Amino acid sequence: MLLYISVLLAGIYIHIPFCKKKCYYCDFFTSQNLSLTNNFLLALFFEINSRKDYLLADKIIETIYFGGGTPTTLKSSEIELILNHLKFNFNIPPNIELAIEANPDDLSEQYLEELIKLGFNRISIGIQSFNDEMLALMNRRHNSENAINSVENAQKAGFDNISVDLIYGLPKSNVDFVKKELESLLKLNVQHISAYHLTYETNTIFGNYLKKGKIAELPDFESQNQYKYLTKFLEGNGFEQYEISNFAKNGKYSKHNSNYWLGKEYIGFGPSAHSYNTQSRQWNVSNIKNYISEIENNKYFEIEILSTTDKFNEYLITKLRTKWGVDLERIKKDFGQEYFSHLMNAVNKKVERKCFLTEKNILYLCKECWFLSDGLILDLIYT
Ligand code: SF4
């Protein structure tokens, strides 16, 4: 007889809002005022202690992810204090995925060894480019030498699950430029790559440059060519594309991010962090001073109760961008016939019908069409 043990798993996200410098393309919530670190940590500990009941069942924590901002602006002793508060309040087994985002020029050998001692087993390094001119244009803190050293230091310290972030579609770049970037990356022998096309957000320096004509967006065909080259190159070198922007070797997916896409619960701490417990979504204020001043009044977040339509649309948006696709049986079971019929009608009406495949009751967007996924999925949304 088979014995099935059902466990409910969830993730924890910690948002560290500090960056020593603002990158010109970035619209994440960050602060350069590092003098607020102590007060931020006190507010964060308060939030962790006060929200231990947010997750709906007695969830076992499967992943902890330190993101930002730049978590590596913190000392390892400060990170240890955060971990201690989490362990005190949540059910955290040993050997979970404990991941941290890092800036290359923070990663000395000593700092990396301290992270390993704290139990971190995955590191995501924001390299973005190996071209010094491009790094300077983006106002990054590091150069290509720092980038290479950071990965080598991480390997020496004992990290065997290293992810690197890369940006393509950069100003005036072409496929040859992307080829050189990928060749530099491949030499580093990392297990995971997140590759994002540059976007010009309005409230960034790059957005402003674009408006003033100081910088130009690449034509669509150039962006698509770079995407096609990148995906083919990475797949040809043993990386599996498991989400539109994410590639892993030997199944070393980001467990934390995959759990978002698979609809599992998570709780986010810190300014601008989001939380989700299957019934509602909530997000903390994107302002560090307000976060600190309002934490004890419980006025530092907003909450939205999710309707069936919200849940259906979120399920589509996240799953169609992954290799797991949309489970049509689950659509019928969890959302009902009306939503199922809506989805199938919308898919069948699409001019790009060939972009959608159905196999064993799973609806996929074929990988060649992932680059166009935003527009394709938008038309399937239930309104
Ligand atoms: S280091 Fe990351 S979070 Fe900080 S400004 Fe640059 S891109 Fe944004």
Residues whose N, C-alpha, C, O or C-beta is under 5 A from the ligand:
A	BS01	SF4	C19 K21 K22 C23 C26 F28 T30 G68 G69 T70
